[in-house]
């Protein structure tokens, strides 16, 4: 059975994560996104990142985030978070994460997390194993053309897709 390339889960916005206006605090978006991705890797790929780190003595470390805040996520609101691998090579990967309204109709935020696979002993980049490369190849979402300098264009394109979907309904 093929792996799910774009898993999604729902999450409720908690009071302690909000600012005085009742909006999800900007810094907390990263927690919601990264926690969702961790859930997705465990549920859909049987990939426990802690175990992987111990077994291969290496782990993915975040080297850069690109994050666009488009609509507020409000206290008590349920949001839908989608994650997908949009680029990888022998020692790097880029995961795109989208926060949507509960009905999946409106984009609230979009994140690109760039990661490097790093050896725990040496603290330097390490190459993905053949098994990891096979899995990443299966997970890579090919319809997203990744350009390291194209984040803003990607945000515009995704917003346009959602607008078109709403018009069609």
Secondary structure in CASP SS format (residue, H / E / C, confidence):
PFRMAT SS
TARGET T0000
AUTHOR 0000-0000-0000
METHOD secondary structure of the structure
MODEL  1
X C 1.00
X C 1.00
X C 1.00
X C 1.00
X C 1.00
X C 1.00
X C 1.00
X E 1.00
X E 1.00
X E 1.00
X E 1.00
X E 1.00
X C 1.00
X C 1.00
X H 1.00
X H 1.00
X H 1.00
X E 1.00
X C 1.00
X C 1.00
X C 1.00
X C 1.00
X E 1.00
X E 1.00
X C 1.00
X H 1.00
X H 1.00
X H 1.00
X H 1.00
X H 1.00
X H 1.00
X H 1.00
X H 1.00
X H 1.00
X H 1.00
X H 1.00
X H 1.00
X H 1.00
X H 1.00
X H 1.00
X H 1.00
X H 1.00
X H 1.00
X H 1.00
X H 1.00
X C 1.00
X C 1.00
X C 1.00
X H 1.00
X H 1.00
X H 1.00
X H 1.00
X H 1.00
X H 1.00
X H 1.00
X H 1.00
X C 1.00
X E 1.00
X E 1.00
X E 1.00
X E 1.00
X E 1.00
X E 1.00
X E 1.00
X E 1.00
X E 1.00
X E 1.00
X E 1.00
X E 1.00
X C 1.00
X C 1.00
X C 1.00
X C 1.00
X E 1.00
X C 1.00
X C 1.00
X C 1.00
X E 1.00
X E 1.00
X E 1.00
X E 1.00
X E 1.00
X E 1.00
X E 1.00
X E 1.00
X E 1.00
X E 1.00
X E 1.00
X C 1.00
X C 1.00
X C 1.00
X E 1.00
X E 1.00
X E 1.00
X E 1.00
X E 1.00
X E 1.00
X E 1.00
X E 1.00
X E 1.00
X E 1.00
X C 1.00
X C 1.00
X C 1.00
X C 1.00
X C 1.00
X E 1.00
X E 1.00
X E 1.00
X E 1.00
X E 1.00
X E 1.00
X E 1.00
X E 1.00
X E 1.00
X E 1.00
X E 1.00
X E 1.00
X E 1.00
X C 1.00
X C 1.00
X C 1.00
X C 1.00
X C 1.00
X E 1.00
X C 1.00
X C 1.00
X C 1.00
X C 1.00
X H 1.00
X H 1.00
X H 1.00
X H 1.00
X H 1.00
X H 1.00
X H 1.00
X H 1.00
X H 1.00
X H 1.00
X C 1.00
X C 1.00
X C 1.00
X C 1.00
X C 1.00
X C 1.00
X C 1.00
X C 1.00
X C 1.00
X C 1.00
X C 1.00
X H 1.00
X H 1.00
X H 1.00
X H 1.00
X H 1.00
X H 1.00
X H 1.00
X H 1.00
X H 1.00
X H 1.00
X H 1.00
X H 1.00
X H 1.00
X H 1.00
X H 1.00
X H 1.00
X H 1.00
X H 1.00
X C 1.00
END
